[in-house]
Amino acid sequence: MASIDSLSLSTLTSDKITKEQLMNQSKDDLNMDMKQDFTQLSVYACDQIKNICATIGPREPGSQQEFDALKLMGKQLEQMADKVEIEKFTIHKYAFLGFIPFSVVFLLYAIFMYWKHKPVYSLILILIALTPMLFEFLLYYQFTDPLYPSQTSHNVIATIKPTGAVQRRIIIAGHADSQYEWIFTLLMGKYFITFILIPCFISIGLTFVASCIEIMQMYFVHNSANNESLGQVHHIILMILVSTVPQIILMLFFWNPWKSIPGANDNLTGCYTSICTMKQLVSSGIKLKNTELVVLLTGSEEIGIRGAKAYVKQHKKQLLDIPTLAVTVDTIHDCDQMSLLIRDLNGLCKNDLKSAEMIQCAASNKCGVQIPLKTIPMGSTDAAAFTQAGIKSASLTAMDLSCPRWYHTRLDNADNLVPQAVQKSIEICYYTALLFDEFGFSDISKDSK
């Protein structure tokens, strides 16, 4: 197989290269004689997604269906990769969202104690309600996992070695599992956040703050809860809290643990973007010079990025031995909503800016796509698992982050695929791999000369 003919960094006049230089370099050198048919690749990807949805169906984390889909995609990767491995890991699939009934009960009890002028008990109860929510859902720790039955999930790892010495590594990843159905997203779409989720957060915050204030009034300012002015404030706050009780109770029905969705967009599109990136390199006769290419298909992403965490934990030393870039691809649906998530894990985890800039260069220069940087307000992608371990990562997505009606519902089916978006994501990942092979993590600075 032919290697890419292009200038090395040593031929440049500066150790730093500007974004314009990088873009011009890619125009001139990175795609001279290669013939791509990304349209055919997107058709192939969508056909394979439709086949999995029709023959295997929804892929609950840790289920046989998830494993069957991973094995099928693994066999396809065997036709192009030097090595394909399947690794297993243990999960507790109901732990990630299983805290909801627990937190609902303790939140309602906290409101009741506040009504009874017992702010100390109210504060303790609200802290108990918040604890699993904070550690399990907000921070994605495996906090309550030991309380639930265990299952086995799997990752597929396909590797192609470069023609020369391995100096760096790029991982392109997607997850194979599909989420349990979110009932209120199906019924209300993005308005679920406004009419159910936000009132619940208001209730949590108000109960916590009001309880703290009343404790201070009672024990530090020596002002009784029966004080007339404080009693009026207490009554107003209580009315607000009572008005949120219906929404809190409705959260008991937030998800259906007995029904997993088809997950065509979320996230078989990410899986086949990864597979088709490798497929295009192989079919076009391109082999990277000094970059090891890894396609990673993870299991159990929807229950707290468990597959990516398991992969990083098992391979951390190897991943840190050489410069490694992880590009996770998640939910490719809307061309006009394509973005790079610079802040992941409920906005708490900052992915690598330099890596995002490289992907932006590949997208704008070779694909005609301008990709903005965004923050995911709720949820996470596999990129966060790499970032938390000190591995540079970026997350490519193409969806409305305000939670459209098809997201995590039965409407995420094969009829809802957008081939044009899948095509663009394949192109972007393909050219990102070529750029990374050429430049690695070289500094991209608008101001460098």
N, C-alpha and C positions, 0 to 999 in steps of 0.2 A: 504494500500500500504506500502511496505517495505521502510525503510529509508536506507541511505548509512552507512555502518559500516566502520568507519575510525578513525584514531587518530586525536585528537584535537591539536591545536597549543600549548596548555599548556604542552603537553607531550614532546615537543621538548626542547633541552637544551639551546636554545637561542631564543630571541625574533625575531631575523632575521633568515630567512631560505635561503639557497643558491638555485640557480636554479637547481643544481644537486639533492639536497634533495627533492625539490618539484617534480621533474620528477620521482625520485625513489618512493616517497610516492604515486604518482598517479599510478605507475606501480603495486605496491603491493596491494593497497587498493580500488581504485576507480571503479573497474569493475570486481569484483570477480565472481559474479554469473549471471550477466546480459547478456542476449542474444540479440544481435542486428543483424538486417539484413539491413545494410545501403544501400545495392544494391537495395533491394525492395523499400526502401524509396525514392531513387533517381528515380526509375521507376515511382513510384506514383507521385512524384513531377513533372516530365516531362510530364506525362499523364495529370495532372491537368492543367499545363501550356498550353499544346496543346489544351485542351478543352476550356480554356478561349480565346485563340487566335482564335479558330474556331467559337465559339458561341457568344462571346462578341466583340472581335476584338480590334482595337487600343483604348487606354484609355486616351484621351486628358485630361489634368488637369481640374478638375471641371465639367467634362462631366457626362452624365448619364451612359456611359460605364464604366468610372472609378468607379462610385458608385455601379454599378451592380457587378463588379469584387470584390469590397470590401465586398459587402453583401454576395456573394457566399463564399468567404474565411472565412467570419465571421461565417457563418453557419457550416462550417467544424470545426472551432475552438470551437464552442459550444459543440461539441461532446467530447471535452477533457478538456476544461478550466472550472474553477469554475465560472468565470464571463466574459462575452463579452459585450463590449460597443461600440457604434458608436457615435463619436463626430463630429460635423460640424464646419466649420470655413469659413471665407470669403476670397476670392482671387480675383486677377485682372490678369487673365491668360496671357494677351498680354503685360503686363508691362515689364516682365523680358528681353525679346529680342526686345521689341518695340522701344527701344532707338536707334536702329541701323539706320533707315532712318534719324532720327533727327541728330545723330552724323555725318553721312555721309555728309549731306547737309552743316553743319557748318564747317566740315573739308575742304571740297572743297572750301567753301567761304574763309576760312582762307588762303588757298594756293593762291587764287586769290588776296587777299589783300597783301600777301607777294610779289607777282609778281608786284603789283602796288607800292611797296616801302612804304607800310603803316604797319609797324611792330606792332604798338600799336593795331590797329584793328585786325591784324592777331592773336596777342596773346590773345586778348579778345575772339575772335571767337573760337580759339582752346581750351580755358578753358571752354567755353560753351559746345563745343562738348564732352569734357572729363567728365564733371560733371555727367551726367546720367550714363555713362559707368563706372565711378569710384564707384558711390554709389549703382547702381542697379546690375551691373554684377560682379564687382570686390569684393565688400564688402557684396553683397546680402542684402542691406537695401531695404525696401519697399519705395523707393524714389519717383518713378514716378507712383506708383500704383493708387493714387487717381484720376489720369487723365484718367483712363481706366474704362470701365464697370466692374461691380463686378459679381462674380459667387460664388457658394457654393461648397466646397470640403469637404472631410470626412477623418477621421482616424478611424481605428478599433483597439481596445485595448482588448486583452485577458489576463486574469490573473489566475495563479494557486498559491494558498497559500501553504506555507511549513507545515510540520508536527508540528514544534515547533514555538516559537515566531519569528516574522519577524525581523531579525537583519540586513538584507541587501536585495538588489534588483538587478536583472539582467534583462535588456531589450534587446531583440533580434529583430531587426527591418529590414524591407524592404519596398520599396515604390511600390505602385500599378499602378501609372500613367505611361504613356509613352510619350516620347518627340515628338515635331514636327520634321518633317524630315529636316535634314541638307543636302541641295542639293549638296554642293561641296564635302562633305565627301563621298556621294554616287558616285560622278563622279571621284574624285581624291584620296580618302582615306587619308592617313596621309600626302600626298604631298600638300593637301589643306593648311596646316599650313605653308609650305615652300613658296609656290607660291602665296598665297593670303593673309593669315593672317599676316605673318611677314612683307611684304612690307607695309601693312596698319599701323602696329605699328611703322615702320621706319618713315613713313610719319608724324605720330602724333608727335613722339619724335623730329624729325628734324625740323618740323615747330615751335614747342615750343622753342627749343634751339636757332634756328636761329633768331626768332623774339626777344627773350630776348637779344641776343648779339647785334643785330642792334639797339634796344632801348638804350642799354648802350652806344653804339658808338655815337648815335645821341644826347643824352641828358646829358651824363656824361663825355665822352671823347671829346665831341664837334667835332665829325667827321661825316660829312655828308654822307648820303647813296649814294650820287653821287661820292664819292671818288673812284678813279680808282681801287685801290686794293680791297676795300670793294665791289665795283661793280662786280669784277671778281668772288669773293667768292659767292656773291649773285646769280650770273648767274649759277654757278656750282650747288649750292644748289637747285635753281629753277628747273634745268634740272632733278635732282634726284627726286624732288617732283612731277614734271609732269609725270615722268615715272611710278609713283605709282598710278596715277589717275584711270587707268582702273581697278586695283584691288580694289580701294576704291569704285568705282561704282558697281563692282560685289558684294560687300558686301550687297547691297540692296536685293540681291537674295539669301542670306545666308541660310534662312530657309523658309519653306512653312507653313504659318499659317493656311492653310486649310487642311493639311494632317498630321495626327499623325501616328506614326509607330506601328508595332505589339508589340514591347517591350518584347519579350520572355526572352531574357537574361537580359535586362535592363528595368524593374527589377523584373519580376516575379520569377526569380531564387532566388532573395533575399527574396521575400515573402515566397516562399515555403521552403527555408532553415530554416526560422524562424518557420513556421508551423510544419515542420517535426522534428525540435528539440523538440518541445513540444510533438508532437505525439510519438516520440521515448521514452521520459521519461514516458509518460502515459502507452504505450503498454508494456514496459519492467517492469512495476510495481515499478518504482522509483519515489519517491517524495522527493524533496529537504528538508533538515532539517530546515534550518533557512533563506533560501533565497526565496524571492518572485520572481516567474518567470513571466515576461510580454512579450508577443509577440505584437509588435506594427507594424501595417501596415499603412503606411502614404499615403496621397494623395498629389498631386501637388509638389512633390520633384523637378521635372524637371523645374519648374519656380521659382527657388530660395529657395529650401528646405522649402516651406511654411507650409507643413503639420507637419514636425518635430518642426518648430518654434512655431506653434500654440499649439502643444502638450506640449512643454516645458513651454510655457507661462502660460497655464492653470493649469499645475501640478507642477510648480517649487517648491513651498513650500514642497509638498509631496516628490518630488524627492531629495530634500536636507535634509529632516528630517533623513534619514538613508543612509548609504553608498550605492550608486547606480552606476552600470556599464551599459553603453549602448554600445552594439555591433551592429553596422549597417552593413548589408550585401548588397553589391551593385555590380551587373553585374558579375555573376559567369560563366565564359566561358572557360578560358585557364588554365589548371592545372599547366603548367610551368610558368605562369605569376601571380600566387597567391601571394598576398602581403597584408601588413597592412599599411594603409595610416597614417603615423605619422604626416604629415603636410597636412592639408585640406584647403578648401576654397581658391583656387588659390595659395596654399602654404603659406597663411598668418595665418592660425589657427593651433596651435600645439595640437594634440590629446595626450592622456595620455600615457606616455612611459611604466609605470608599468603595465597598462592594456594590452598593446601590448605584453609585455614580458610574461604575463600569457597565452595569446592566442598562442604565439609561443611555450610555454611549452606544451600546450595541443596538438598542431599540430605535433610537433616533437616527443613527447613521445608516443602518442596514435595513431597517423595517419600517421606517417612516412613522414611528410611534413615539409620542412624547409621554413619558410615564412620570406622574407626580409621586412625591413621597407622602405617605399617609400614616395615620395611627389607627390601629384596630381598637375601637372603643370597648368591645366586649368579646372575650374569647382569645384564642391564640392559634398560631401555626407551628409546625415542626421546627421552624427557624429558631424559636425561642430556646429549644433544648440545646442547640448548638451554641447559641450566643451565651447562655448561662455557663457553658463549659469552657468558654474562652476561645471558641472557634468562630471565625468570621462567617457571617451568614446574612442572607437577604431573603425576603419572601415576596414572590410575585403572585398577584391575585388579579381577578377581573370580575368584580361584582360590586353591587351597591352595598356599602357597609352598614346601611341603616336597616338591614334585615328585611329583604323583600319576601313576599308571601310564599315563594317556592323554596326558600332557604330552610333546610332541615325539615322539610315536609314531603309528602308523597308526590308533590308537583315537581320535585327534582328528579325527573325521569328522562328517559332517552329521547322523548319527543321535545324536550326543552333544551336540547343541545344547540350550541351556536358554533358551527364549524369554522367560521371566520375568526372567532376569538381563539379557538384552539390552534388554528394555523399561526396566528401571530405569536402565541406563547411558544410554539415550537421554534419559530424563527428566532425569537429573542434568546431562548436558551442555547440554541445552536451557535449563534454568533457570540454570545457571552463566553461559551467554552473556547472558541477560537481566540478571542481577545485575551482571556485569562492565560491560555497557553503561551501567548506571545509576550504579555506584559506582566503577568502575575499581579502582585499587589503594589505595582509602581504607583508613586504619588501622582494623583490627578489633581492639578491645581489650576484654577482659572488665572491666577496671578503669576504663575511661574513663566519664565521666559527662556 
